[in-house]
Amino acid sequence: MKPSLANLARIAAHRLLCYNLDGRWLTDLGFVTLDFRFLHPLKIVIPKVLPVSSSSTSDEFRKKVYTKFGDAGETSLLYGGRVSKNGLNTEAYGITDEAVSVMGLARAMTRNPRVNDLLRDLQRELFTIAAELATDPNKYELFQQHFKPVTEEMVKSLETAIDSLEEEFEMPKVFILPGGSQASAAIDLARCVIRTAERRVVAMAESDILTNGLIMSYLNRLGDLLFVLARYEDRDIPIERAT
């Protein structure tokens, strides 16, 4: 039976069925659901769609989610190279991925379309940053062929979003306790995760392995934006002062 278009899309989106133009599998990476709008066309391998079966025959057409390549504590960078899972690159892009997930939690909780849309756009941009952080400096030119690096325009866009939100309500002038609502609490959590990612990126810069200094500017500004966005989410409810 011919597989449906929806099934093919789900298959194509699976990280283990996608590999880049130099033939390297995008496996064992901390961030796995790449936004293909930022990529040049990739080779997509569509396996035969078989009925669910425990037979060895179906295994010939299915690549398992677990690869066992990371069992010794190492992982692969985007365009090749093995590094420690405790390395600076891995920490930086792994924590960035955490922020993406927490933003997803916030999106699931907010009822404000503007907040939802803004968080979704930020999630997509963070995938680009995660890819950049997961690239060996010696392979940066290859990264630039497939991805859009962080730019000054992206940083300015965050500043514009902050200014636009602040025009619509008055920011609190005191320290507040997070937790006014579920959505704002999740946004505040995402802000804290971004601050952690920012510190890891600073450590990369201090070790001369950061290829794009604008990532630090972007993450710094993003932390500010998430703080304002959490307050915007709760703009119609009373705040709780921290002191």
VENHU-V774558 format. One line per field, one symbol per residue. psi: psi as a letter, one per 40 degrees, with the letter a starting at -180 (. if undefined). A space follows every 10 residues. Layout:
# VENHU-V774558
psi: ???
This chain:
# VENHU-V774558
psi: hhiidddddd ddehdeehia deehhgifid hdgihedeii hihhhhihhi ihieiedddd ehhidhdede deeiihidfi hhiieeiddd dddddddddd dddddddedi ehdddddddd dddddddddd dddehhdeed ddddddihih iddddddddd dddddeeeih iieihihied iddddddddd dddddddddd ddddddefeh eheedddddd dddddddddd dddfdeiiih id.
